[in-house]
Amino acid sequence: MSLAARCPHCQTVFRITGTQLAAAQGWVRCGGCSNVFDAAAHLATTSGQPLEVPTVQAAERAGGAAPVLQAMPDIDLELPDLGALKQPTEPAPTAPTAASAASAASGTVPQGPSKPRPSALPGVLAIVGLCITLVALTAYAARGPIAYTWPQLRPWVLQFCGSVGCQLPAIRKIDAVKLQGSSLSQDDVSGHHRLRVQLHNTEDAPVLMPALDVALVDAQGEVMARRMIDPMELQPSMLQLAPGAEVAVSITLDLRALDSAAIASFSVSTFYP
């Protein structure tokens, strides 16, 4: 016998399974009024009569793949002007004086003023400035691997990004994306179904938006249809989830080729292709 749950807010009755109840500890979102409620406390038969049935544990499925290197944004760094060290100019020849003429007559050579030695400080400062710039550029390019490989350095990386106006690149971490709820409802006019999913990024860094694996199941537990949904098909479409973000996405599915009355339940899981 198929199970159903009645929304305590709008009294809408929709099909549900024990597996679906256990997946979110009984909490579901109504497809009619979007109210979140404990379906285990509002079970009913498909005719709307109250019913209490045990739930079963649902196995969680998570997929993973090798990280994809993200393109780093271009930045402009102003290098210090090294400049050219000015060579001391030779003094213009002057007319011989009486003293110099006398010295020449006596066979002695007059001693002129000593030339100042050029300072090495400008060159040292230029090299130091260049080294600092190269270190900053390297830290910017490697900010993601540094923050995720050495978590103890993450506060320093975040402080650095805050000073230069950057953010950590998004990572592929499927465990950080939690599926908080989902619903599937049919539009009486068009006959299409609307799938709504609510996701939560539990990481303190941006996470790549995962794809969805949706399966429709009949009353005997057999899979009637299955569909992989790319993140760009969702509304709103997004490439990543901000740190700590909670988002609600949806997609319209044309299931008119199936017997809608035979759809007893559905399942949704997240994965990275």
Buried (B, 14 or more C-beta within 10 A) or exposed (E): EEBBBBBEEEEBBBBBBBBBBBBBEBBBBBBBEBBBBBBBEBBBBBEEEEBEEEBEEBEEEEEEEEBEEEEEEEEEEEEBEEEEEEEEEEEEEEEEEEEBEEBEEEEEEEEEEEEEEEEEEBEEEBEEBEEEBEEBEEBBEEBBEBBBEEEEBBEBBBEBBEEEEBBBBBBBBBEBBEBBBBBBBBEEEEEEBBBBBBBBBBBEBBBBBBBBBBBBBBBEEEEBBEBEBEBEBBEEEBEBBBBEBEBBBBBEBEBEEBEEEEBBBBBBBBBBE
